[in-house]
Amino acid sequence: MGLVAGAGALRALGTPMHMPMPMPARKGDSLCKHAVADQSEVPRLLDPSRLTPFVDPLPVPDVLRPKAGVALRIAMRESTQRLHRDLPPTRLWTYGNTMPGPTIEARSGEAVQVEWANSLPSRHFLPIDHHVCGAEADKPEVRGVVHVHGARVPAADDGYPMDWLVPGQARRQTYPNRQDAATLWYHDHTMGIERLNLYAGLFGMYLLRDEHELSLGLPHGDHELPLVLTDRLLTEDGQLYYPVSGVSDSPWVPEVFGNVMLVNGTLMPRLDVQPRRYRFRVLNAANGRFFRLSLHGQKPFMQIGSDQGLLAAPVRQVNLFLAPGERADLVIDFADMGGTAIELMSDALPLMQFKVAAGQVDDTSRVPAVLRDVPRVAETSATHTRVLTIDEYADCVAEPMLMLLDGKHWHDPVSEKPRLGSTEIWSFLNLTSDTHPIHLHLVRFQILDRRPFDTDQYLASKTIRYTGPAQPPAPHEAGWKDTAQVYPGMVTRYIITFEGYTGRYVWHCHLLEHASNEMMRPFEVVA
């Protein structure tokens, strides 16, 4: 069958957690594309229900612990990996030889140097849209630049989207790690093709530890594991399929949802655990899928941290809604589940299984009632407030073809220039029907509140009329964040102190198809 363009086709390939509802094109916004429909066929997609679940052990990426003064060398390269016992190896692009790449484990205050080497082939194996900003036909097909998501680094080492390397080039980047312990991650950030490079497998974890966290007695060693969540469209022969629009020269699609979900690069893996506490560093590294996490039977678990480190106190959870780019630090106590098996779910779909050994073990780990001091940033400390819109535009066939932040294109002049050391409030007005996880580089922030407003009145008169009271962040969102969910029809306020370095950085939606179609803007921290 031929692929029908847009959200309907994507919905037919799965049951995504959210889906954009295109806004009507505004008066004067003509974005029609004059192109010939693509008659290419969709390959036969894998039916994951025919695969036996929980037969593959959960892979744990290698851990790299840098030594002072010695740079790590990590290559981006083409590799293959078996995503399930009964599938042939899948062609991937990875850091090192695996998806996810090796976990970098560093100490707060101890700088790390990484030499990132582009050893990829010269041709891309996923469909590039040359109409997308940054992916024009005059640029090399294969490019890469690495961003450590959540890291406070000098601008030259941040992985600016235009600072890409072509095959055969390498660059050394320095990460000072002058920040609290946190669950960070690294991934490709190349303008225009980031969505393709991450889909191909270019991501990994970066764990930053400090003395305070290590003193708490949390589960560690073999009892602390990363859980990197992604989804992919797989063909019957186990290969990646990236969907296209049906327009021959403009293959970009607004969002991608897979027919399989992977944990640490494996489809429905199993983890054998002891009847004791385990700590899981959970990352949503999907292009567009939100995961609603729970344990089968609604068994509770504890959340002890979010994007930028530990919460003030543990939060008891029975489900957790995690957007692309967000992280959660979880503790699951299997002590009363000996001799059983329990699944980690995303809604009704199992992601993986924990198989709990029988008996009892001596567990000296603990989860303190107080984790760390997280003082709330006073709203009165802000010296500047910015009102920024999130916009979608549609073409003449009502497909969302352009997504902008504050109505500005990537190449428009920089309009956000906070001063180093200053505190600002950024108020995001979501004029779309989609939830957008908005990420700022360099900084951490706190969510002040979310408040519903009349989007139609704003579009008509540029005035904000609130339609309900402000809603404070939930306890699990009340810590330090670097990515947060900006809900449709609401004003979401971040309070941000611009600490660290001057220079040019970016803020963007972490739905990667959106970021690739100009839902990304530079900002500049000035002295």
N, C-alpha and C positions, 0 to 999 in steps of 0.2 A: 504494500500500500504506500502511497505517497504521504509525506509528512504535511499535515495541515499546520499552517503557521500559528504561533501564538499560544496563549494560555490554555486554550481548549485542548490542543495536542499534548501539552505538557501534563495537564491534569489526567489525560487518558493514559499516560505512562506510569501513573502512580497516584498516591493520595497525599499531595504536599500539605504541609502545615499552614502555609499561607500562600496567597496568590495575589498579584497586583490587579486592581481594577482600574483600567486606563481612564485618565481624566480627559474630557473633551479638549480638543485643541483650542487654545485661546484665540481670540480675534487677532488676525495678523500673523499667527504662527503657522506658516505653511511648511510642513515637513514631509510632503508627499515624496515618495521614492518612485522613480520611473525605471523599473527594472523588470526583467523577464522572470516569470515564475520558474523555480527550479523543479525539474521533474524527477530528481533523484529519489531513490527508494530508501525507506527506512529499513535497516537490517533487522533480521529476526532477533528479538530481544530475549534474554534469558528469563525463564520462569523460575524464580528463586525457590518456590515451594517444592520443586522437585529435588532440591539439594538436601542432604541429611544435615540437620542442625547440630551444632555443638560437638563436632568431631575434630576440629582443629584447635590446638592449644593457642591461647592468646599470645601473640608475639609481643615481646618487650624489646623496644629499640635499644641498641647499644648506647652506653653512657660514655660521654667524653668529658673528662675533668681536666680543664686546661691547667698548665703549669705556668707560673709567673715568667714572663719574658719569652715564652715559647708559643708561637702562633699555631693554632689548629689549621689544617688545610682540609677543606671539605669541597668536593667536586660535585657539580650538577652533571648528571650523566644519564644516558638511556640504560634501562635495566629491565628485567622481567621479574615477576613475583607471582606466586600461586596464591590467589585470593580465597580459594577453598580447595579442599582435598580433591574434589571431583571436577575441577576446572583446569584447563591447560594454563600455563603461565601467561600472565597479562603483560603487555608492553606498557612501560611506564617511563616517566622522567623523575628522577629522585635525587636527593642529596645523599651522597654515598651510594649504597646499593639497595636501600629499602625505602618503602613508604609506610609510615613516616620515616624521616631521616633520623640520624642519631640524636639522642637527647644531650644537649649541652648543659652541664651542671656547674654553676659558678657560685662564688661567694660575694656577698654585698661588700663593696669597697675595694674589691680586687679586680683590676682591669683584665679583660680578655681580648685577645686578638684572634681574628679568624680570617684566613685567606680563602675567599670564595672563588673557585675556579669554574669557568664555563667549559665543560667538556661534552656538551650536547652536540647532536648532529646539526647539520646546516639547514635542514628543512624541518618544518613543524609537521606533526602528524595529526593535528586537530585543525578545524576550519577557522582561518583568520578572516575577519571582516575588515577590509581596508578602508571602509567608510568611518570606522571608529577612531576617535581621536587618539593619536599616538601609535596607531597600527597601520599607517598609510603605506601604500605600495612601494614607496621609495626607501622604506626602512628594512633592515635585515629581518627575515622571517623569525629567526631564533635569537632571542635576547633574554637576559636575566639580570635581576638585581635583587639583593636580599634585604629585607626589612625584619628586624627583631621587634615584633609587635609588643608594645608596652615598655620598651626600653627607653631610658632617658640618656640620649647620646648626642654628641655634636652633629650638626646638620650634615656634614660631609660623610658621616658614617651611618646615617639613618636609612639609606636605601631609597633615595628620592626617585620617583617613578621614571624620570628621564635619564638617570645615571646608569644605564644598562651596559652590560658586557655582551659581546658576541662570542661565539665559540672560539676557543684558543686564548681568550683573555682571562685575567684573574685580577682581583682587587683585595687588598687587606683592609679590614674594617675593625675599629677599636670600640669596645663596649666598656665604659668606665664602671658600670654597675654601682653607681652611687645612689642607691635607692633601697627600699625595704625588700625583704624576701617576697617573691611573687612567682606565680605560674605564668611565664611568658612563652612566646613561641616565635619561630622564624618561618618566613615564607617568601615566595617570589612577589615582587611588587612592580613589575614592568608595565608601563603605561600601555593600555590597549589590549594586552594579551595576558595580564595577570590571571584572569578568569580561566584561560586555557592552561597556563603553566601550573596553577594549583590543581586543576582538574587532572592534569597529567601526573601529579604526585609530589610537587615541590613544596614540602612543608615539614616541620619538625618541632620538637619541644625545646624550651630553654628555661631551666629551673634555676631560680636565684634564691640562695639561702642566706640567712643571717643568724647571729648568735642567739637572739631572742627566740626565734622560731625553733632552733635546735634545742633550747632549754625546756621546751614545753612537755616533752615526753610523748609526742604524737607518734603514731605508727611510722616505722621507717625501715630502711633496708629492703628485704624481700617482701615486706608488708606495705610498701608504698609503690604504686604503679601508675603510669600514665594510661589514660583511656582517650584516644584521639578518634573522634566521631566524624565520619564523612558518609556521603552517598554517591553512587555512580550509576550510570546506565551501562549495563554490560550486555554484549551480544551473546548468542548461544554458545559461541566458541570462547567466551570469557574475555573478550577485548573491550576496551573503552569505546563508547559511542557518545559523541557530543552532538546534541541536536542542532539543527539549522532552521532558519525561518521559512524556507520555501522560496525566498527571493534570491536568485542566483548569485548576484554580486554583493548582497548584503545579508550574510548568514546569521548575524547576531540575533539572539533571542533574549527576552527580558529576564528569564530565570530558568534554572535547570534543576530538575528533581530526578533522582535516580530510582531505578527499580530494585536496587540492593543497597543496604546500609552496612558499613564496614566499621569495625573497631580495631584500631592499630593495623589497618590495612587487611583485615580478614573478615570474611562473611560469616556471621554467627559463630564466633569462637567460644571456647570454654576456658574458664580459669579455675583450677583446683585450689581451694583455699582451706585454711585451718579454721576451726571455730573460735575466732578471735577478731579483733579490730583490724581493718585495713584502711589505708588512706589512698584515695584515687584522685589524681590530677586530671580533670575532665576538660577537654577542649572541643568546641564545635569548629571544625576546620572545613565544613561543607561550603560549597559555593552559595547556596541559597536556602537550604533546608533548616528549619528550626526543629530542635528535638525537645519533646516533652518527656522528660525522664522520670521513671518510677521503678520500684521493685515490684515484681508480680505479687498480687495480693495486697498492694498498698502498704507494704511494710515500711516503717520509717527509716530514715537515715539522717545523718547530721551534715550540714554544710558549715565548714569552718573558714572558707575563704572565697573570694571572687577574683576578678581580673588582676587587681594590684595588691594581692596579698590577703592576710588574715582579716577576718571580721573582728569586731570588738568582742563578740560572744558567739558560741555555736547557735545555729538555727535548725530546729527540727523540721524536716521536710518529708512529704510523702510524694510530691512531684516537683519537678523543676523545669521551667521553660527556658531553653538556652538558645540564643541567637548565634548566627555565624560570627566568629571572632571572639565570642565570650568564653570565659573559663569559669570553672567551679571546682573548689577544693572540698572533697567529700570524705567522710568517714562512715563506713558501713561496719556494723558489729554483727558478725556471724555466730556469736557465742551460743545463741539459743537455736541455731539452725543445723546443728551437727547431724550428719547422715542424710541431708536433704540436698536438693538443687533448687536454685531460684534464679529467675531471669531478670536481667535489666531490660526494661521495655522503653520504647518510644511510642506513646499511645498504646495501640493494641499489638504492635509489632515487636518481637523479641530482637534485641541487639546482640546479646551474649548471655551466657549462663555461668553462674557461680556454682561449682560443685563443692559442697562443704563436707570435709572429712568428719567421720564419727568421733565421738569421745570429747575429751576436754584437754585444753592446753593452758600453760601458764602464760598469761598475757600481761606484761608489765607496762604496756602503753596506756595512755590516758587521753582524755579530751577535757582540758580545763574549762571551768565555767567562765573564766575571763581569758581571752586570747591575746589581746593587745589593746592599747589605747588608740581609739579612732575618734578624735575630737571632730565635731561637726564644724565646718567652715561657716562662719557667720555671714549672712547675706549682706550685712552692713560693711563687710570688709571689701566688697567689690567696688572698684572705681569706675567701671564701665559696663554697660549692658548692651549686648548686640541681639537684634531680632533677625533671625535667619530662616528663610523658608525652604521647604523641601518640595520640589515640583516635579511633576511628570507631564510630558507633552505627547500628543498623539498625532499620527499622520492621518491621511484621508481615508484609511480603512480601519481606523480606530485601534491600531496597534500602538503600544507605547514605544516610541522610537527615540526619545531623548529624555534624559533625566538630569536635572540640574539642582545645584545647591544655591539658594538665594537668587535664582534666575540668572546665574552667571556661568559662562563656559570656562573650561580649564585655562585657556589662554588669555582670559580677561585679566586686567590689572589686579594685583593683590589688594583686597579690600579689608582684610583682617590683619592688623599690625599691633598686637599687644606688646606692652613693654615688659622686659625681663623683670621678674619679681612681682609683677602686678597681679591682681586678682580680678577676674571678669566673670560676668554671668552671660552665658550664651543661651538664648531662648529659641528653641527650634519649633517652628510652626509647620506641622505636617499637613500639607494640603492634598495629600494623596490618600488612597484607600489601603495602603500597604504599611506594615511596620518596618521601619528602617533602623538597623543597628548602626549608629553613628560613632565613628572612632576618630580620635585625635591622636596624632603622633606626638612624641616628646613628653606629654603631660599625663598626670592623673587628675581625676576630678571626682566630685560628689554630685549625685542627683539631688536637686533641691525639691522638685515636685513635678507633677504632671497635672494639666488642667484642661478640660474640654472647652472648645471654642467653636464659634460659628464660621465654618470655612467659606460658605457662600458669601457671607457679609464681608469677610476679609478679601476675597477675590474681587468683590464689587467695589469696595471703598478703601481697602488697605487699613481697616480699623479692626481691632481685636475686641470681640464681644464674647466674654466667657459665658458658658452655658451650665456651669456646675462648679463646685468647690475644688480647690487644689487638693491633690492626692499625694501624700508623702511617699517616698520610696518604701517598698517592702523591706523587712529586716535583712534579707539576703542581698539587697541592693544598696544597703546603707553604708557600705564600706567604700574603699577607694576603687574607682572604675577607670577603664580607658575606652570601653565600648558599652553603649547602653541602648536599650530598645526605645525608639521614638515612635509612639503609637499614632495611628491615623486620627485626625480630627482633634489632636491634643497639642498643647504647648508643653514641651519638655524642657526643663531648665537645668543646665549644668553650671556648677560654680567651679572655676578653674584658676589655679595659681600657676603662672608660667615660669616654672623653675628650671634651672639648668643651663641653657645655652641660648645664644642668639642665632638667628639664621632662618632659612626657609624650610618649612615642613608642610605636611598636608593633613587635611581632614576629609573624611569621606564616608559613604555608606559601605558597610562590609558585606552587603549582598554583591558578589563580585561582578555579576553581569551589569548591575547598576553602576558600580564604580567604573567599569570599563566604558560606559556610555555617558561619561562626563559628570557623574554624581561624585565628583572629587574636585577639591579646590585647594590651592596653596594658601598657607598663612605664614606670616613672617614675624618672628620675635625680634624686637628691636631694643637697643640699649637705652 
